[in-house]
Amino acid sequence: MSRKRRMFDIDLPEDASPEIPEDREAKARRGPMATAIGEAGAAARHRAEVEADIRAENDALAHELVRLKKLGLVTDLIAVEAVRTTRLTRDRHLSDDLDLGDLKASLRDIGLSNPIRVAPDGQGGYELVQGLRRLTAYRELLAETGEDRWRVIPAGIMAQGETDAGLYRRMVDENLIRKDVSFAEMAQLARAYADEGVEGCADLDQAVNVLYASVAPQKRSYIRRFALVMARLDKVLDHPSAMSRAVGLALADRLEAEPDFAAEVRRALQAHPGRDAAREVAILRDLLAAQSAPVPEKGRGAPRGRRGRVALSVPVGPGVRATATQGKMELRADLDFGAVDRGRLERAIEAFWKEIDAG
């Protein structure tokens, strides 16, 4: 009689012990509470690693933002009302005829292709560095239409800490690209730069060399000649930007050669109040054509502005500086001359001239 196979007989391999995964075995030994604590710790470590990665990424992004700001490559939309034009003396003023018709038409059709450039003023606003015409066009469009799209303007935002000298150079170099920038505008800016003593600038020659370092020496000499014209006739010229190079240089020569010519020009211009640019230039041309004395031929060599120039540091008070050139004596000091009594100033000038004339 054959032996019956039991219902639950199982053939097991030689190594019949089940393989329990290590983590399950550990959990079985630790119990549910220990397992939960371990899982919480692992989650905390993972979260800390993620937070550390996020912080590292944020630090890298912050450093990159600072680098781009220094290059003026960070662009944002800022309110046109937040942009001021007071820190820098502009080479083109808001009162000038900026001829914005074509620019405004382009802005309406395709928008602004080249953002303005600004520097934070430390008070929540911005100082304009480049883009006076673009900013003015936006403001005019806002006033004309009232549309919200003209309330903000794309602007490249520079990092804080840029020196005034650096800001002036950025403004000048962009404007030199313009074909219509005049020698009178460049001369006016150089005079203002020297008068304000930006970055220790001592005189006009230095101002021209700093601001227009990227232009040819011949062009810098023209700017100096126009600066002489502006210094002698600034109060009577209504349209200095309309002067051509030839007219400006001829005026400079006559003003140097004839001491009374400046007064003659003033009388002629003041006789025509309300004149337009074309009329003013015509008056100047007529005065130059009616030349009463031959203008000495300019010699070769060093520019006239350099010839015979003497710079003095006079030991009569703090910061007193004097520069003497052909037909010009300039005195600079850490003093508000406008606050000095007019009578005292006149007596001081008379005493100065008596001493010079006595020699």
Stockholm file with secondary structure:
# STOCKHOLM 1.0

chainA/1-359         MSRKRRMFDIDLPEDASPEIPEDREAKARRGPMATAIGEAGAAARHRAEVEADIRAENDALAHELVRLKKLGLVTDLIAVEAVRTTRLTRDRHLSDDLDLGDLKASLRDIGLSNPIRVAPDGQGGYELVQGLRRLTAYRELLAETGEDRWRVIPAGIMAQGETDAGLYRRMVDENLIRKDVSFAEMAQLARAYADEGVEGCADLDQAVNVLYASVAPQKRSYIRRFALVMARLDKVLDHPSAMSRAVGLALADRLEAEPDFAAEVRRALQAHPGRDAAREVAILRDLLAAQSAPVPEKGRGAPRGRRGRVALSVPVGPGVRATATQGKMELRADLDFGAVDRGRLERAIEAFWKEIDAG
#=GR chainA/1-359 SS CCCCCCTTCCCCCSSCSCCCCHHHHHHHHHCHHHHHHHHHHHHHHHHHHHHHHHHHHHHHHHHHHHHHHHTTCEEEEEEGGGEECCSSCCSSCTTSCCCCHHHHHHHHHHCCSSCEEEEECSSSSEEEEECHHHHHHHHHHHHHHCCGGGSEEEEEECCTTCCHHHHHHHHHHHHHTCTTCCHHHHHHHHHHHHHTTGGGCCSHHHHHHHHTTTSCHHHHHHHHHHHHHHHHHTTTCSCGGGCCHHHHHHHHHHHHHCTTHHHHHHHHHHTSTTCCHHHHHHHHHHHHHSCCSCCCCCCSSSCGGGTTCEEECCTTSTTCEEEEETTEEEEECSSCGGGSCHHHHHHHHHHHHHHHHHC
#=GC SS_cons         CCCCCCTTCCCCCSSCSCCCCHHHHHHHHHCHHHHHHHHHHHHHHHHHHHHHHHHHHHHHHHHHHHHHHHTTCEEEEEEGGGEECCSSCCSSCTTSCCCCHHHHHHHHHHCCSSCEEEEECSSSSEEEEECHHHHHHHHHHHHHHCCGGGSEEEEEECCTTCCHHHHHHHHHHHHHTCTTCCHHHHHHHHHHHHHTTGGGCCSHHHHHHHHTTTSCHHHHHHHHHHHHHHHHHTTTCSCGGGCCHHHHHHHHHHHHHCTTHHHHHHHHHHTSTTCCHHHHHHHHHHHHHSCCSCCCCCCSSSCGGGTTCEEECCTTSTTCEEEEETTEEEEECSSCGGGSCHHHHHHHHHHHHHHHHHC
//
